Amino acid sequence: MATGTRLRPVGDQDVRLRHRVVHGYRRAYRTAGQGPPVVLIHGIGDSSATWAELIPGLARRYTVLAPDLLGHGASDKPRADYSVAAYANGLRDLLGVLGIERATLVGHSLGGGVAMQFAYQYPELAERLVLVGAGGVGREVNPVLRAATLPGAELVLALLGRPAMRRPTRLVIELMRLLGTDLGQDAPDLLGLVDALPDARSRSVFVRTLRAVVDPHGQVVTMLDRCYLTAGMPTLLIWGSRDSVVPPSHGHRAHAAMPGSRLEIFDGAGHFPFHQDPARFLALVEDFIETTPPADWSAEHWHQLLRAGRFGTAVAESDSVHEAAVARELKLESERSAT
């Protein structure tokens, strides 16, 4: 398992969980610091707690906002729309309630898809994108997640959460780690997600959210068809070289499809590179923000990009391996959601 430098405490930061009601539902979030806003968006089944080690460091320079997405963490879990587009809408409304006009978005896994969707729906509100092991690039995804979309998934999750299952499950995880498998890198974090689903309502939301983006054949949502719209949007892609959930080849595909993007691979890290080397992750994000101007969005620029279309970019004519993979994915997009 990759082991990076741990972060040192930087003094007291009030990062307690706070709440605001939006559209009648309680939204939980953590916030700290002052300066340009940075929004941290967690992945499926996770919560704002996943960023706990990073928030104090970022708060030295920035106003940090880390929400619990609807249906996750301490936020309400209604019977609702849990699509990527709905999450982007909810994020816009929370920012509006909190008085944040524009922000740099850092999204992990599903949160990366939400960040990308937010930048597509509300480009005037997004200054930069940091996508970490983001979903929505290719069909490939861990078989365990594909299986979790099948009927009966809630029952299996309930069984895994029982105390009697903890010891055998942890023994299997330890064996995978000792064998050096990629899944062994991520298994402890993934097991933590199961622990974060203590009741039937939480498990139902998890499965509903997962089925909105994954089916038994793989990921069903694509962002590749509109990646060309990120021209002029500073974008940093971060992937673990041993990501067992969303393979690192997706990072290369996204890099090929997103004009001017920057790709950083954490050698030996899995799906949670910000857990395995938080000091490097923090340094990269801070350097990226400090060395890139915020996106200068205008309606005319957006209309020009739309008129040119994706085939106006270099991707359509490139012979590189990863850009060829982008082209193959785009040929399959008629079978996938274009939301």
C-alpha positions, 0 to 999 in steps of 0.5 A: 500500500502506498504510504505518503507523508501525513499532514501536520496539524495547522492549529484549531479549525472549526470544522464541525458539521453544520446544517441548512435547510434547502427545499425542506431538506436538511443539508449537512456540511463542513466549512472552515477558513477564509479566501477563495471558495473551494468545494470538496465533493465526496463519492458514493456512500461517503460523506464530508468526513472523507476530507477531514485530514485535508480541510485544515490545510486548505483552510489556511488559504481558502474558504473550504466547503465540504457538503454531505450530498443529499442521502449521504452522511448527516444530510436527509435521505428522502425518496428523491432523484439521486442522479448526477444532474440532481446532485449538481442542482442541489450543490448550486442551491446550497452554494446560493444559500451560503452566498458562494458565487463561484468556486473551485470544485474538487470531486472524488469518484461520483463527486467528480462526475457531480463536479463535471456536471455542475461545470456543464450546467452552471459554467459561470459558477465554476472557476476550476475543476479537480477530478479525483478518480472520477466516474463518467469516463468509461464503462469499466468499473469494479465488478463489485459495484456492478453486482451491487446494482442487481436485485437484492443488493440492499439485503447483501449490504445489510448482511455485510453490515452485521457484526457477525460478518465483520471478522470474516470480511476483514480477514478477506480484505487482509488476504487481498492486501497481503496478496498485493491486489489492487482491490486490497489497496482500496478494500479498507476504505470501501469497507468503511463505506459499508459501515456508513450504511447503518440502516435500510434508508441509507442502503436504499439511497446508496443503491438508488444512487449507484443504479443512476450511474452504473448497471450490471454492464458498467458505467452508464453515464458519460462526460466524454461527449461534452469534455470539449466544453472545458476549453478554458476551464483549468482542470487537474486530474488525479488518479491512483495507479492502482485504482481498483474502482475506476481504472487509471486508464480513465484518467488518461482518457479524460486528459486526452478529451479535456483541452489543456488539462493536467494529469497527476498519477499517484504511483501505488495509490488506489481509489483514495489518493488523498487518503494515502498521500494527503500531503502531496494531494494538498500541495498539488491542489494548492499549487494548481489553484495558485498557478491557474487563473479562474475560468473566464466564462462568457456566453459568447465563448460557450456558444462558440464551443457548442457550435464547433462541437466535439469534433472541432477538437484534436481528439477526433483526429488524434492517433494516440492510444488514449485519444483513440480510446476516447473515440471508441467510448464516444461510439458507444455513447448512444447506449449511455446517458447523456445527462 
